[in-house]
Amino acid sequence: MTNLLMLGSLRIGWDSLVTVLGALLSLLMTVSLYRPRHKRITGALALHLFGFLIGGFLARFLHWYFNSETYSGFLEAFSDFSVGSYVLPGLIVGTGLAAWLVYRMGMAPSVWELLDCSAPGMLLLISFLRLSAAWNDSCRGLMQVTQSRFQHLPFAVLETDAAGNQRWVLATFLIAFNLIFFLSLFVYICCRRPINQKIRIGRGEVARWSLLLYCAVEIVTDSTRYDSPLMHFRFLTDLNQYSAFISIAQVFAGLCALAVLIFYSRKSIRSRGFSKAHAVFWVLFAISLFGIGKLGEYDVQRYASYSRSYTLMILSVVLMLGSIYGVFRLCPQDE
């Protein structure tokens, strides 16, 4: 790992610099959306402060809980940040809790408005967290890249094992960075000039769709990782025989997608009643989960059929987003 600066025993690496840069740019992006709506930016500043503390703790705690063998003990997880990693769903949940806390403290008029303004910045921060993996050994792909025309960034990265053997593996960290970075810019531009009047700052739509877009990318990219955070329970160990091969990130993404689908379904049914379209979109959503879970993830792990499985997984993710958007279109236009 390349160090940028050493201050005694304190190591400041390039990965830390990239993370801090991402956090600062994320804050600036949030403030640029929040300030035109309010004279003060206290709410945006408080959200980032509490989000960093709560989200950072949860992200680190979850990694310690499911990967305890990485650390010598619980205290090391919060005293030596050069060891181990983070679970990004913890950061997202922590940001949601921080927004609620800031609202309850009277520093923001609305939780959803705060989350909407911070959504593009959150995507930007996540993209920089992925980029920071360029200076450590995390977020690499399981698949070896054997075709010479792809043996370079941004497709592949060269790895050397302890015996000196070299191989090109999928550069998952850079692929994820590129996808999420451009998504953050797309969402930010849409916040400035909405392309859909139903998706605008103030009612949570920007936050929900930003979350869905992130989940769509995470479902596929997380599947390619050799170090994907898996559900190894420390106390309910009997569950490990069913969950030890399941990715936390993919489960989180699936639950988020289901929660958003339920939210839009309830909203549209309350307004217009149940229709056949609801049933169709729910069936399509169920098919998409089958495609992601069975035809995608399961077949990758069982048969290593990368081309076929990932093609079906990507198509299933698109179907998942499409089915949710279909239900969203059934919702009434908010005034």
QUIUR-V507319 format. One record per helix or strand of 2 or more residues. SS is the DSSP state (helix for helix, strand for strand). FROM is the first residue (numbers start at 1). TO is the last residue. If there is no record, write none. Layout:
<<SS/FROM/TO> <SS/FROM/TO>>
//
This chain:
<<strand/3/7> <strand/10/13> <helix/14/37> <helix/42/66> <helix/68/70> <helix/74/77> <helix/88/104> <helix/111/135> <helix/148/150> <strand/156/160> <strand/166/170> <helix/172/192> <helix/205/224> <helix/237/243> <helix/248/272> <helix/276/303> <helix/306/329>>
//
